Amino acid sequence: MTTINNTIMMKRFLWMLAAVVLSLSAEAIPVMPGQWRTLTLADGTTVRAEARGGSVTFDFDEGAVDPTKYFTKQVPVNRNGEDGGNVTLRFYDDMPSVAYVSAADFQELMLPGTTITVTKNGEGDYTLKNPFAEAKVNTTDEQFSSDNYMAFTNLMGSIQPGMDNAYLDGAPYVRYKSQELTPAQATVTFDFKKYGIDLRGDDEGVYFPMATIADMYSDLYYHIAGYDGETVVVVTDNNNSDICKMTPQRSADLISQRTRSGDIAEFCYKELCFAVDHFYGMPGRSPLEAAIKKDGLDKALDGIEDGATVKKLLKSTRMSEYIFGMNCMNALLDDGGHTGLYVDLKVYLGLGSSTAVNDWLSGVSAMKDTYPSLYTMVMQHIISLFSRPQREAVFKARQDKGIASVTYYKEGDTAYLLFPQFGPANYDAWNAYYDGGCQGGTPAIDGNFPGDISVVLDAMKQANDDPEVKNLVVDIATNPGGSLDVVVAMTALMGGQSHFYSENVLTGQKQKIYYDVDCNFDGVFDDKDKEVWKNYQLKYGVMTSSFSFSCGNLFPSLMKDMGFPILGEKSGGGACAVQNFITPEGLQFQLSSARARLTDMNWVNIDPGVEPTIPIAYTKDDGTTLDYSKFYDVPYVSSLLQSTTGINVQYSNFNVQSDAVWYTLDGRRLSAQPTQKGLYIVNGRKVVMK
């Protein structure tokens, strides 16, 4: 700080007072609570002002901004809605509203009890080492690189000790086992200079923007952290992953503020480009995907109509324009439902307002006259989100059948499990059951959790105990997805298989991830679990529609891989898992994740949907009116299951994977590859063993 005489002090105080008055009354120079603003006075003095609780704190220095100077703040931590202590944040003079955090502090923030040791190798050159892997950081070249990035950013040990950085939702009856990666290792390098994102370092540590390092650690369990100008919010529980519910008033204040600072606006855009370029899973639907892959989001926007306007909106200091820009991005990156950049809608829904959607739509409508073409694009996208004619048509067919409100229905030799979603699971009841030593029977069906595994167990038991029932159709025609844990539990119970396939788009690795499932729910993961599926003397089929999405797309893919027939209509896709992100100002959004883009067993992206092996007509004679009544013509469906396996391609002997699942033509699963000559089913194909 510079010592000055009283005259100069008074002069600069008046200048600062004028600047703060402007900042509080006009949109040009905003000072929001908990944020610093840099103001340059007429005489060249640089002033920083922070508004906190109705008071304003001033700091000022002579001359130009010094990017090496910073001030620190001890900021309270909100961990899953509870007090999480404090963390030290840095705010550099050239970006006074953008929070920085040391790599070591962030590691301990996200995974308490662990830290990062930092070795300075030379000017700007650092080696970072945590308990799982190493990384290199160069604060001159603005690069991060790791030969084992997934291990370096692994937070899943808090969910299951020793677990790799893979997908798990946390159901007590499922645990991670192992994974096969091809190639076994992959180097990931982030070139932050491309985005104008500055990494900082000194003799004590390396410092990342909070939003940047949080993006790097964000995973499929929804681990995430962010700074909202007042508090650092940390999510380590995927059942409580909505920060808007953790800090409702602050979230509401953020979206309702008229303006935001210029450094936050500029940095938010840079961070969005970084996040999309590296963590968007490219499922195959967005018109921007090819351009993003080639040159990145920033240049991709330059290549489309109104792209320059979208970019301007995303960089705007007017909060309403920024929010509308994110609405535009949601339409441009649409992938059927996994990507959600409606940062304001997230807040409205998190607040639980009965007028949430109307409040959100009123904000969109305010842009109609100023940005008419973009308004039309966004509204068309919104209409597509809320207009799901397939779902309504399936429900009508069920209503006509009288089974609209049931989860189990039996007619003749065929039963239906009408499964509305894969979760949310009733984790409280299941955890209590396991904590109690698995006594007293598994949790019963709870109407608040229609996608719980208890619903599946009930249907399987009813069907298996009924001597008349031969077929069980798993009807997911109105299933929008849910929990992977429920999916792998179902495939283990029905076919003895509990793994899935995906690609890590970021690392370029193919992933085959294995799980153990406690199929007899006795609290022990052992070989007895692998025999449970044999206790069910049922033939399974899966009924899908174009509404079946996400896990409603993964489940039929896995069942088809095992040789089970898929009936109905091509499923609706949804290949990517989901990652959550928090913007530099503290708003939440999600992207289809590059960490797991789902495939079938042949590594084919399943986002286009799973083709049925037994198609069933779903339109009336005019070919356009949706009519799913045939889905619930039970004698007809039974005849289809009895007359065909749904497999119409025949091959002679060919090489198959050692863990392939073999069936006889009547649907009986074999424990290993057969040695006797004959016709069998394997990997969805008829195979002649000679």
C-alpha positions, -999 to +999 in steps of 0.1 A: +000+000+000+012+035-007+014+062+020-002+095+009-010+129+025-044+139+037-053+160+007-047+131-017-065+108+007-096+130+007-094+133-031-093+096-036-119+089-010-143+112-029-134+094-062-140+060-045-172+072-030-184+084-064-174+051-080-192+030-054-223+051-058-222+044-095-216+007-089-246+004-066-269+024-088-259+016-124-253-016-144-220-003-157-198-008-126-216-034-103-204-043-068-223-074-057-222-088-022-190-107-015-173-097-047-145-073-054-145-048-083-115-030-097-121+006-106-096+029-123-099+065-113-091+096-134-057+100-119-047+064-126-054+051-091-067+015-090-095+010-065-109-022-052-143-023-035-160-052-018-196-050-007-204-072+024-235-070+045-244-035+036-209-021+041-182-015+015-145-022+021-120-002+001-085-009-010-064+011-036-030+013-050-010+035-074-007+028-112-016-002-132-030-035-119-003-059-108-013-095-117+011-110-092-006-092-063-035-108-045-055-108-013-068-138+006-101-145+023-111-173+047-144-184+032-170-207+049-176-241+034-211-255+030-206-293+027-238-310+016-259-284+035-238-285+067-209-265+081-177-277+065-152-253+082-133-227+061-110-227+031-085-200+019-092-184-014-070-160-034-082-131-055-056-116-078-056-079-087-061-085-124-092-107-117-105-096-083-139-113-085-125-147-097-117-171-068-085-191-069-076-221-046-044-240-041-044-275-055-035-289-021-064-272-004-088-283-031-077-319-028-084-318+010-116-300+005-130-327-018-114-357-001-106-349+035-075-366+049-057-364+016-035-336+001-012-328-028+025-323-023+039-297-046+075-298-059+088-267-077+112-279-103+120-245-118+104-212-127+068-220-134+074-258-134+058-279-108+051-316-100+019-324-081+015-357-063-015-369-044-021-405-030-032-418-064-011-403-092+011-374-103+006-344-126+028-318-141+018-281-141+035-253-159+023-218-149+042-202-177+029-223-205-005-226-186-006-264-189-017-293-168-007-329-178-010-363-162-003-398-174-031-410-151-056-382-150-085-403-139-065-416-109-053-381-101-088-367-099-103-398-082-127-390-054-146-424-053-126-438-024-150-418-002-178-439-016-161-473-016-125-476-002-100-484-029-124-478-058-111-466-091-125-434-107-156-451-122-194-450-121-213-460-089-244-446-074-240-461-039-267-487-035-256-511-007-264-542-027-239-532-055-202-526-052-175-518-077-153-547-086-128-538-114-124-524-148-106-532-181-092-502-199-080-502-235-054-487-237-044-493-201-031-458-197-037-424-214-021-390-210-044-360-206-031-325-212-051-293-207-037-263-225-052-234-206-034-208-226-058-216-254-087-203-232-069-174-216-071-192-182-042-183-160-026-208-136-007-192-107+023-205-087+047-195-060+073-212-038+045-227-017+020-240-042+000-240-074-033-221-076-062-228-100-093-209-105-118-226-082-142-233-111-114-248-133-100-273-108-136-282-098-143-290-135-112-312-136-124-332-105-161-334-114-171-370-118-201-392-124-211-393-087-217-356-089-187-346-067-184-308-073-175-276-056-180-239-064-178-204-050-209-183-051-194-150-039-201-158-003-196-195+004-177-225-011-204-251-017-192-287-018-212-317-030-200-352-020-234-369-019-252-376-052-286-378-033-280-341-024-264-328-055-285-297-061-266-267-046-297-245-051-313-265-023-282-261-001-280-223-006-315-213-018-314-176-010-279-171-025-289-190-056-320-168-060-300-136-054-275-147-082-301-151-109-321-120-099-292-096-098-292-071-127-255-073-135-223-091-129-187-079-130-167-078-162-140-101-150-166-127-139-184-124-173-152-128-193-140-157-172-173-175-172-172-177-210-136-190-209-145-216-184-176-227-203-155-232-234-129-253-215-157-274-199-175-281-231-144-288-251-131-314-227-161-328-207-190-328-231-194-364-242-203-358-279-231-383-279-239-375-316-268-352-317-256-316-314-251-297-347-220-282-331-202-314-323-181-317-354-169-281-351-162-285-314-141-316-320-122-298-346-116-263-332-134-260-299-166-242-288-154-207-293-147-212-330-177-235-334-200-206-325-183-184-351-195-209-377-232-208-371-260-183-377-264-161-346-233-176-331-217-142-326-248-131-308-248-162-286-212-155-277-220-119-269-248-130-246-225-154-228-200-126-221-226-101-212-225-083-178-263-082-178-273-113-159-306-117-179-286-118-212-261-142-198-288-166-186-305-164-220-272-172-237-270-203-216-305-212-226-293-209-262-264-232-255-287-258-241-306-258-274-274-260-293-259-289-273-292-307-269-288-345-265-322-356-254-321-346-218-287-352-202-273-318-209-289-289-190-275-254-191-307-237-179-290-222-149-321-202-139-345-231-142-322-251-119-326-224-093-364-221-097-369-258-094-344-260-065-365-234-046-395-256-050-416-228-063-450-237-076-445-212-103-410-223-112-416-231-149-437-199-154-410-178-138-384-194-160-405-190-192-411-153-184-374-147-184-371-164-218-400-144-232-384-111-222-359-118-250-384-122-277-382-088-292-345-082-288-333-116-301-362-130-321-345-158-340-327-171-309-359-168-289-377-190-315-348-215-313-350-217-275-388-219-274-388-247-300-363-266-279-384-260-247-415-273-265-396-304-275-386-310-239-421-308-226-439-324-256-434-362-253-462-377-275-448-413-272-451-412-234-487-400-235-496-426-262-481-454-242-499-443-211-532-442-231-526-478-242-520-488-206-552-470-195-572-487-222-558-520-209-566-510-173-530-512-161-520-476-159-513-476-122-497-510-116-462-523-117-471-560-122-497-575-145-503-611-155-524-625-183-521-662-193-485-673-195-470-638-197-465-612-170-454-576-173-431-557-150-441-521-157-410-503-146-413-465-147-377-456-140-344-470-127-345-453-094-344-432-074-338-461-051-351-462-015-316-460-001-327-451+034-347-484+037-320-504+020-292-490+041-312-496+073-318-532+061-281-538+056-271-519+088-295-542+106-277-574+094-301-581+065-328-594+089-366-593+085-369-594+048-358-570+021-376-536+020-411-537+007-424-516-022-427-479-012-450-459-035-426-429-032-399-450-049-415-466-080-381-473-095-366-492-065-352-527-069-380-538-046-404-534-074-383-556-096-380-583-069-417-583-063-425-588-100-399-615-105-411-634-074-448-632-084-440-644-119-417-672-108-440-685-081-469-686-106-468-720-124-488-706-153-463-678-161-435-686-186-426-651-198-417-619-179-417-587-201-398-558-185-418-529-198-397-497-199-416-479-226-421-449-204-388-451-185-366-420-187-336-436-170-321-434-135-295-453-116-268-476-130-268-495-098-304-506-104-296-516-140-266-538-131-286-554-102-314-563-127-290-577-153-273-598-126-307-611-113-320-619-148-289-630-167-261-633-142-242-604-158-231-572-140-209-551-162-213-525-188-193-509-217-184-473-223-159-450-239-140-423-220-141-396-247-116-375-228-089-401-224-097-421-255-100-453-235-126-481-238-140-492-205-155-525-194-165-520-158-175-549-135-196-549-104-205-573-076-242-576-068-255-591-036-282-610-055-295-629-025-294-597-004-277-615+026-251-588+031-223-608+017-208-605-018-198-641-026-202-669-053-237-677-041-248-644-057-237-657-091-262-686-089-294-666-079-304-659-115-307-696-121-335-698-095-359-680-118-374-702-145-385-673-167-380-661-202-374-624-203-382-598-229-377-560-227-404-537-241-390-503-253-403-472-270-386-441-284-392-425-249-370-451-232-339-430-224-306-431-206-307-462-183-339-470-202-315-473-232-286-490-214-307-518-199-321-531-233-286-528-247-271-550-220-300-574-222-297-576-260-259-583-256-269-612-234-293-626-261-326-615-246-353-603-271-360-566-273-396-559-282-415-529-294-399-497-308-363-485-311-353-470-277-347-432-274-310-432-268-291-413-242-256-427-242-237-404-218-236-403-181-240-369-165-215-345-149-224-315-128-205-281-130-207-248-111-200-216-129-175-191-115-203-170-101-219-200-084-247-213-107-251-250-116-254-268-149-248-303-163-233-319-194-234-353-210-202-366-197-171-374-217-161-397-189-186-424-199-203-426-233-222-459-233-217-485-260-228-520-267-204-550-263-189-542-297-181-506-287-208-491-308-222-458-294-258-466-283-270-430-284-290-436-316-310-461-296-313-499-294-331-516-323-358-541-312-352-577-322-390-582-323-405-549-337-441-543-327-463-518-347-469-486-328-490-466-352-525-469-366-531-478-402-525-442-413-489-447-402-488-414-383-511-417-353-493-432-323-510-463-311-491-486-287-521-509-281-502-539-296-476-535-268-503-547-244-520-573-266-507-600-242-516-631-263-499-615-293-468-606-273-467-641-259-469-656-293-440-635-305-419-646-276-428-683-282-424-683-320-391-665-324-360-657-304-359-623-321-326-632-337-325-635-374-288-637-383-271-671-384-234-677-384-211-708-384-183-711-358-166-679-351-144-665-323-163-651-293-152-635-261-143-659-233-170-645-210-197-646-237-231-658-225-245-689-243-282-700-246-300-729-260-327-721-286-355-724-259-338-697-239-320-718-213-287-702-203-256-724-203-228-721-177-201-721-204-195-724-241-211-757-253-190-785-266-218-805-282-227-799-318-259-779-323-275-745-327-271-720-299-275-683-292-245-662-282-241-624-282-275-620-299-266-644-328-275-679-338-243-700-338-238-734-352-213-755-332-198-781-355 
